[in-house]
């Protein structure tokens, strides 16, 4: 079907081409979590290349790329508006504005990639140039304006562990490059598809080989994920504090009763699960510690405050607190990468709205650490979307596992929590480290170092689940070299496109 549509797309001009680009971007979003309809990319990407072939100028190419990106990101990020509906009387008016406002800057990256590709000669040089520029732009948007590497193209393979194994070598950006190259093959003709089939078989073989390797011995620690399924609308209501706290205490007791005796146990509560300031509140810690078995540890999300001499909060932090069975505070981690508008207000004083709850912006912590708690292997704590940043989840001292606590209740039953889960799964594969994830409303899960699911609590489920902590693997190539590897591959694709264009020009 793709081969019959591409000639028609090349004949489109004016607004018809722009509308077609927008529709192709929407189509491409079907490949993202949770649908994973990856074959649609075999039309969405060649379709964009076909439209670029008929673009008469770089400005026209940029407009087509912008339209494709708008369709893709509006369809892929529609769920952000759900957060505004948790308080519709205050923020409901922003619903028709918020998603397009976020889609525009993200679409600009795709517009820039389309412009770069337009300067390459049609055919395989443009195919190479678009793939290289696309990945270069994905790398760039992980850093600019605090970074937002959400829904990277490589995440379309996160439906299973097998196709993700290449991320251990080249990261999710390397998977993005491979995806763009494979998806663009129909633009080169039917013969190119045979090479794509061979490449897919090779990637599948790599995945099967890695998954067949013997596993190291696990560290002998059990994890208890507790998922309270507390809806965001109820989370900070004064009359709901004790009911929510009791729910987590009861779920923890139930989960502890099912855990094997004699094995160290880490109980994990999601981001801001405790409605009290756990690091500051001795009584709350005593209640929480009362649910732990001997030698157990609670790793709980909670707000932490630092007080001024007059008794007012001077700073507040989105924190992870480690609580011992004697209610002692064994350590804290403060979230470093804060969410703009959700945890602090950019351009404070210039923007006439304030979406941050409370009177203070959250303060950021020092960054990634290998947290050590008695009885547990060292781990890297990641709060909320800190887990979406490839190459930035592990400190210089390599831990034995990753811990992601999050509150995805903001986004209800939508694509958002599944997309967040896919990003977390990729970090496990990239770093060769198991990852435990506790989410307020789900999806909570434990992944081994290959990205296989060891335990899971579904979205919208209230409960707890016990899982053995899987073993860490030796450092992967990506963990050693980081974003430099996909960066070099993207540069090679761009250089290949430039070389091919120069030769065709001659």
matplotlib code that plots the C-alpha trace (Angstrom):
import matplotlib.pyplot as plt

x = [0.0, 2.9, 4.3, 0.9, 0.5, 4.0, 3.6, 0.3, 2.0, 4.7, 2.1, 0.6, 1.2, 0.1, -2.1, -3.0, 0.6, 0.6, -2.6, -1.1, 2.0, -0.1, -2.0, 1.2, 2.5, -0.7, -0.4, 3.2, 2.0, 0.2, 3.6, 4.2, 3.3, 0.9, -0.4, 3.0, 1.6, 5.1, 4.3, 2.5, 6.0, 6.5, 4.1, 4.6, 8.3, 8.4, 5.4, 7.4, 10.3, 7.9, 6.5, 10.0, 10.8, 8.2, 9.0, 10.2, 12.3, 13.8, 11.1, 8.5, 10.3, 10.4, 6.6, 6.0, 8.3, 6.5, 3.1, 4.3, 5.7, 2.5, 0.4, 2.8, 3.1, -0.5, -1.6, 1.3, 0.9, -2.9, -2.9, -1.1, -4.5, -5.7, -3.5, -5.4, -8.7, -7.7, -8.7, -11.0, -12.3, -8.8, -7.1, -9.8, -9.5, -5.9, -7.0, -7.2, -4.0, -1.6, -1.0, -0.5, 1.7, 4.0, 3.7, 5.0, 8.5, 8.8, 7.7, 10.3, 13.0, 11.3, 11.1, 14.8, 15.5, 13.3, 15.1, 18.5, 17.2, 15.8, 19.3, 20.4, 19.8, 16.6, 16.8, 19.2, 21.2, 18.0, 17.0, 20.3, 20.2, 16.7, 17.6, 20.8, 19.2, 16.2, 18.4, 20.6, 17.4, 16.3, 19.7, 19.4, 15.9, 17.2, 19.2, 17.7, 15.3, 15.8, 15.3, 12.2, 13.3, 9.8, 8.5, 11.9, 11.4, 13.3, 10.6, 8.4, 10.2, 9.5, 6.6, 9.0, 12.5, 13.8, 13.9, 15.3, 18.6, 20.4, 19.9, 22.7, 25.0, 23.8, 21.0, 17.5, 18.9, 20.7, 17.4, 15.8, 18.4, 17.8, 14.0, 14.2, 16.4, 14.2, 11.0, 12.3, 13.2, 9.9, 10.9, 13.9, 11.9, 10.9, 14.4, 15.5, 13.0, 15.1, 17.9, 15.6, 14.4, 18.0, 18.6, 15.6, 16.6, 20.1, 18.6, 16.3, 19.3, 21.2, 18.3, 17.8, 21.5, 21.6, 18.5, 19.9, 23.0, 23.3, 22.2, 24.5, 23.5, 20.9, 21.9, 19.4, 17.2, 13.4, 11.4, 7.8, 6.2, 3.1, 0.6, -2.1, -4.0, -4.8, -6.4, -4.8, -8.0, -8.0, -4.3, -3.8, -7.2, -6.9, -9.6, -7.9, -4.5, -5.1, -7.2, -4.4, -1.7, -3.6, -4.1, -0.3, 0.2, -2.4, -1.1, 2.4, 1.4, -0.4, 2.6, 5.1, 2.9, 3.5, 7.2, 9.6, 11.0, 14.7, 15.4, 16.2, 13.1, 12.9, 9.4, 8.9, 6.2, 5.7, 6.5, 4.9, 3.0, 3.2, 0.8, 2.9, 6.5, 8.1, 11.7, 10.4, 7.7, 8.8, 5.3, 4.6, 7.9, 7.0, 3.7, 5.4, 8.3, 5.7, 4.8, 8.3, 9.7, 13.0, 15.8, 13.4, 13.7, 11.1, 12.0, 9.2, 8.3, 7.6, 7.9, 10.8, 11.0, 13.8, 12.5, 13.4, 14.0, 10.4, 9.0, 8.0, 9.2, 12.2, 12.7, 10.7, 12.0, 10.4, 12.3, 12.9, 13.4, 14.9, 13.3, 14.7, 12.5, 13.4, 11.9, 15.3, 15.9, 18.7, 19.0, 17.2, 17.5, 16.1, 14.8, 17.3, 15.5, 12.3, 9.3, 8.7, 5.2, 4.6, 7.3, 8.6, 7.4, 9.8, 10.0, 8.7, 7.0, 6.6, 4.0, 0.7, -0.4, 0.8, 0.2, 2.6, 0.6, 1.5, 3.3, 6.8, 8.5, 10.3, 14.1, 16.3, 18.8, 22.5, 21.9, 22.4, 23.8, 24.5, 22.4, 23.6, 21.2, 22.1, 21.2, 20.6, 22.9, 23.6, 21.0, 20.4, 17.1, 15.1, 12.0, 9.3, 10.6, 14.2, 14.1, 13.4, 16.9, 19.2, 22.8, 21.9, 20.5, 23.7, 26.3, 30.0, 30.0, 27.9, 25.1, 23.6, 20.1, 17.8, 14.8, 12.1, 9.3, 6.6, 3.1, 1.4, -2.1, -2.0, -2.7, -5.4, -5.9, -4.2, -1.1, 1.0, 1.8, 2.6, 5.0, 6.7, 7.0, 8.6, 11.3, 12.1, 12.3, 14.9, 17.1, 17.4, 18.6, 20.9, 22.7, 22.5, 20.9, 17.6, 15.0, 12.2, 9.4, 6.7, 3.9, 1.0, -1.7, 0.5, 2.2, 4.5, 7.0, 10.4, 12.5, 15.7, 18.8, 17.6, 14.3, 12.3, 9.3, 9.9, 6.8, 4.0, 0.9, -1.4, -2.6, -5.5, -4.8, -4.5, -2.2, 1.3, 3.7, 6.9, 9.8, 13.4, 15.8, 17.4, 21.2, 23.1, 25.1, 28.6, 28.7, 27.2, 28.9, 26.3, 26.9, 30.6, 30.4, 26.9, 25.4, 28.6, 27.9, 24.5, 25.8, 28.6, 26.2, 23.9, 26.9, 27.9, 24.4, 24.5, 28.0, 26.8, 23.9, 26.2, 28.7, 25.9, 24.4, 27.8, 28.5, 25.0, 25.6, 28.7]
y = [0.0, 2.4, 2.2, 3.2, 6.2, 7.7, 9.0, 10.7, 12.4, 13.7, 15.4, 17.3, 21.0, 23.8, 23.2, 19.8, 18.7, 20.4, 18.5, 15.3, 15.8, 16.4, 13.2, 11.2, 12.5, 11.4, 8.0, 7.8, 8.3, 4.9, 3.3, 4.8, 3.1, 1.7, 0.8, -0.1, -0.3, -0.2, -1.0, 2.4, 3.9, 2.3, 4.9, 7.8, 8.2, 7.4, 9.7, 12.6, 11.9, 11.9, 15.3, 16.6, 15.5, 17.9, 20.8, 23.7, 25.4, 24.8, 26.9, 24.7, 21.6, 23.2, 23.8, 20.2, 19.0, 21.3, 19.9, 16.3, 17.0, 18.8, 15.8, 13.4, 15.2, 16.3, 12.7, 11.3, 13.8, 14.4, 12.9, 16.0, 17.8, 15.2, 16.9, 20.1, 18.4, 17.4, 21.0, 22.0, 25.2, 26.6, 25.1, 23.7, 26.7, 25.6, 22.2, 23.3, 25.3, 23.1, 20.2, 22.4, 24.7, 21.7, 20.2, 23.4, 23.4, 19.6, 19.9, 22.5, 19.9, 17.8, 20.8, 21.4, 17.7, 18.1, 21.3, 19.5, 16.5, 18.8, 20.0, 16.4, 14.9, 12.9, 9.2, 7.4, 10.6, 12.3, 9.1, 9.0, 12.7, 12.6, 9.7, 11.4, 14.8, 13.3, 11.6, 14.6, 16.6, 14.0, 14.2, 18.0, 18.1, 16.0, 19.1, 22.3, 24.2, 21.7, 18.8, 16.7, 13.4, 11.9, 9.5, 9.1, 7.1, 4.1, 3.6, 2.0, -1.3, -1.3, -3.8, -6.6, -7.1, -8.9, -5.9, -3.6, -5.4, -3.1, -0.3, -1.9, -1.1, 2.2, 3.4, 4.4, 7.0, 4.3, 2.4, 5.6, 5.8, 2.1, 2.7, 5.7, 3.9, 0.8, 2.7, 4.9, 2.0, 2.0, 5.4, 3.8, 1.2, -2.5, -3.9, -2.0, -3.9, -7.1, -5.3, -4.1, -7.7, -8.9, -6.0, -6.9, -10.5, -9.4, -7.2, -10.0, -12.4, -10.0, -9.8, -13.5, -14.1, -11.6, -13.0, -16.5, -15.6, -17.0, -14.6, -13.7, -14.7, -12.2, -10.2, -12.0, -9.0, -8.9, -5.8, -5.0, -2.5, -0.8, 0.9, 2.8, 3.9, 7.3, 9.6, 13.0, 14.9, 13.3, 13.3, 16.6, 17.0, 17.6, 15.1, 12.4, 12.5, 9.8, 7.5, 7.6, 7.0, 4.1, 2.6, 2.5, 1.1, -1.6, -2.5, -2.7, -5.1, -7.3, -7.4, -8.1, -11.0, -12.6, -11.9, -14.9, -14.7, -14.4, -12.4, -8.6, -6.7, -3.2, -1.7, 0.9, 3.6, 5.9, 9.5, 11.7, 8.7, 9.8, 12.7, 13.8, 15.2, 11.9, 13.1, 15.8, 13.9, 11.5, 10.2, 9.4, 7.6, 5.6, 4.5, 3.6, 1.7, -0.4, -2.1, -3.3, -6.8, -7.1, -5.7, -4.3, -0.8, 1.6, 3.6, 6.2, 9.2, 12.2, 16.0, 17.2, 20.7, 22.9, 25.4, 29.1, 30.3, 31.7, 28.2, 28.8, 26.5, 28.0, 25.3, 22.2, 19.2, 16.3, 13.5, 9.8, 8.9, 5.7, 4.6, 1.9, -0.5, 1.7, 4.8, 6.3, 8.3, 6.4, 8.9, 11.1, 11.9, 15.1, 15.3, 17.2, 17.5, 19.4, 19.6, 23.1, 24.5, 21.3, 21.8, 25.3, 28.2, 29.3, 33.1, 33.6, 37.0, 37.3, 34.6, 35.7, 32.1, 29.8, 26.0, 24.9, 23.7, 25.6, 28.9, 27.7, 26.3, 23.0, 23.2, 20.9, 18.4, 18.0, 15.3, 11.6, 9.6, 6.0, 5.8, 3.3, 2.0, -0.7, -4.2, -3.1, -3.0, 0.6, 2.1, 5.2, 6.9, 8.6, 10.5, 10.9, 11.8, 11.8, 8.3, 9.5, 11.0, 8.5, 8.5, 10.5, 8.0, 6.6, 8.5, 8.1, 5.3, 2.6, 1.3, -2.3, -1.2, 1.7, 2.8, 5.0, 6.3, 8.3, 9.8, 9.3, 9.8, 13.2, 11.5, 9.0, 6.0, 7.3, 6.7, 8.8, 6.2, 3.5, 5.9, 6.7, 2.9, 2.3, 4.9, 3.3, -0.1, 1.3, 2.7, -0.8, -2.2, 0.7, 0.5, -3.3, -2.7, -4.0, -1.3, -1.2, 1.3, 2.2, 4.4, 6.0, 4.6, 2.3, 0.9, -0.4, -3.0, -4.7, -5.1, -7.2, -5.9, -7.1, -5.3, -8.4, -8.0, -9.7, -8.3, -5.9, -4.1, -2.9, 0.7, 1.5, -1.4, -1.1, -3.6, -4.8, -7.3, -9.0, -9.6, -10.7, -8.0, -9.2, -9.2, -6.4, -7.2, -6.0, -2.4, -2.3, -0.4, 2.3, 2.7, 3.1, 5.5, 7.1, 9.4, 9.7, 6.4, 7.3, 10.8, 9.5, 7.2, 10.2, 12.2, 9.3, 9.2, 12.9, 12.7, 9.8, 11.9, 14.9, 12.6, 11.0, 14.5, 15.7, 12.7, 13.0, 16.7, 15.8]
z = [0.0, 0.8, -2.7, -4.2, -1.8, -2.1, -5.7, -4.7, -1.8, -4.0, -6.2, -3.2, -2.9, -0.7, 2.2, 1.0, 1.6, 5.1, 6.0, 4.7, 6.8, 9.9, 9.3, 8.8, 12.1, 13.8, 12.2, 13.4, 17.0, 16.8, 17.0, 20.5, 23.8, 24.7, 21.2, 19.6, 16.1, 14.7, 11.0, 10.6, 10.5, 7.1, 5.8, 8.2, 7.6, 3.8, 3.5, 5.0, 2.7, -0.3, 0.8, 1.1, -2.4, -3.7, -1.3, -3.4, -0.7, 2.7, 4.2, 2.7, 4.0, 7.4, 7.3, 6.3, 9.2, 11.6, 10.5, 10.9, 14.3, 15.4, 14.5, 16.1, 19.4, 19.8, 19.3, 21.5, 24.3, 24.5, 28.0, 29.5, 29.5, 32.0, 34.7, 34.2, 34.8, 38.3, 39.2, 36.3, 37.9, 38.0, 35.0, 32.7, 30.4, 29.6, 28.2, 24.5, 24.9, 26.9, 24.4, 21.3, 23.4, 24.2, 20.8, 19.0, 20.5, 20.1, 16.4, 15.8, 16.3, 13.5, 11.3, 11.7, 10.8, 7.7, 6.6, 7.0, 5.0, 2.2, 1.5, 0.7, -2.7, -3.1, -2.7, -0.3, 0.6, 1.9, 3.6, 5.5, 6.2, 7.7, 10.0, 11.2, 11.6, 13.4, 16.0, 16.4, 17.2, 19.7, 21.4, 21.5, 23.0, 25.9, 27.0, 25.7, 28.0, 30.9, 28.4, 27.5, 25.8, 26.0, 23.3, 21.6, 18.4, 19.8, 22.5, 19.9, 20.6, 24.3, 24.0, 24.7, 26.0, 22.8, 20.4, 23.2, 23.6, 21.1, 23.6, 25.7, 22.9, 21.4, 23.7, 22.8, 20.4, 18.5, 18.3, 17.0, 14.2, 13.3, 13.4, 11.1, 8.6, 8.6, 8.4, 5.6, 3.3, 1.3, 0.0, -1.7, -3.6, -3.1, -3.4, -0.3, 1.9, 1.5, 3.3, 6.0, 6.6, 7.0, 9.4, 11.5, 11.7, 12.8, 15.6, 16.6, 16.7, 18.9, 21.3, 21.5, 22.1, 25.0, 26.6, 26.4, 28.4, 31.9, 34.7, 37.6, 41.1, 42.5, 45.6, 47.9, 48.6, 48.2, 47.1, 48.1, 45.7, 47.3, 45.0, 46.8, 43.7, 45.2, 42.7, 42.3, 43.1, 46.6, 47.3, 49.1, 50.7, 54.4, 55.3, 53.2, 54.9, 57.5, 55.1, 52.5, 55.1, 56.6, 53.1, 52.6, 56.1, 55.6, 52.1, 53.5, 56.3, 53.8, 51.5, 54.3, 55.4, 52.0, 51.8, 52.4, 56.0, 56.6, 53.4, 53.6, 52.5, 51.0, 51.0, 48.3, 48.3, 45.3, 44.9, 47.6, 48.8, 52.4, 53.0, 55.9, 55.9, 56.6, 57.1, 59.5, 61.3, 63.9, 64.7, 61.0, 60.8, 63.8, 62.3, 59.0, 60.7, 62.6, 59.4, 58.7, 59.5, 61.5, 59.3, 56.8, 55.2, 53.9, 50.8, 50.6, 48.6, 50.7, 50.7, 52.9, 54.3, 55.8, 58.3, 58.9, 62.5, 62.6, 62.0, 58.3, 55.6, 53.9, 51.3, 50.2, 48.3, 46.5, 48.3, 48.8, 52.5, 53.8, 57.1, 59.4, 61.6, 64.6, 62.8, 62.2, 59.1, 57.2, 54.4, 51.9, 48.2, 46.9, 43.3, 41.1, 37.8, 38.5, 36.2, 34.9, 35.8, 37.9, 40.6, 39.9, 37.8, 35.1, 34.5, 38.0, 38.2, 34.4, 33.9, 35.3, 36.4, 39.0, 38.7, 41.5, 44.5, 47.7, 48.2, 47.5, 44.4, 45.0, 45.4, 43.4, 44.9, 44.0, 41.3, 40.7, 43.7, 44.6, 47.7, 50.4, 53.0, 55.5, 54.3, 50.6, 47.6, 46.5, 44.2, 42.1, 43.1, 40.3, 41.1, 38.5, 35.1, 36.1, 34.6, 31.1, 30.5, 28.8, 30.0, 33.1, 35.5, 37.0, 39.0, 38.7, 41.3, 39.6, 41.8, 41.7, 40.8, 39.8, 41.8, 40.2, 42.3, 40.5, 40.7, 37.4, 39.0, 37.3, 33.9, 34.8, 32.6, 29.5, 27.4, 29.7, 32.4, 29.7, 27.9, 31.2, 31.9, 28.5, 29.2, 32.6, 30.9, 28.4, 31.2, 32.7, 29.4, 28.6, 31.9, 32.4, 35.8, 37.3, 37.9, 40.4, 39.8, 42.3, 40.9, 42.8, 40.4, 38.3, 36.4, 39.2, 38.0, 38.5, 35.4, 35.3, 33.7, 30.3, 30.6, 31.3, 33.7, 37.0, 38.7, 37.9, 39.3, 36.6, 36.0, 38.3, 40.7, 44.4, 46.0, 46.7, 45.1, 46.2, 43.9, 44.3, 43.3, 40.0, 39.5, 37.9, 34.7, 33.9, 32.5, 29.0, 26.1, 26.5, 30.2, 29.4, 26.5, 26.9, 24.4, 22.4, 20.6, 19.1, 18.6, 16.4, 14.5, 13.8, 12.6, 10.3, 8.8, 8.2, 6.6, 4.5, 3.2, 2.5, 0.6, -1.4, -2.3, -3.4, -5.6, -7.2, -7.8, -9.7]

ax = plt.figure().add_subplot(projection="3d")
ax.plot(x, y, z, "-o")
ax.set_aspect("equal")
plt.show()
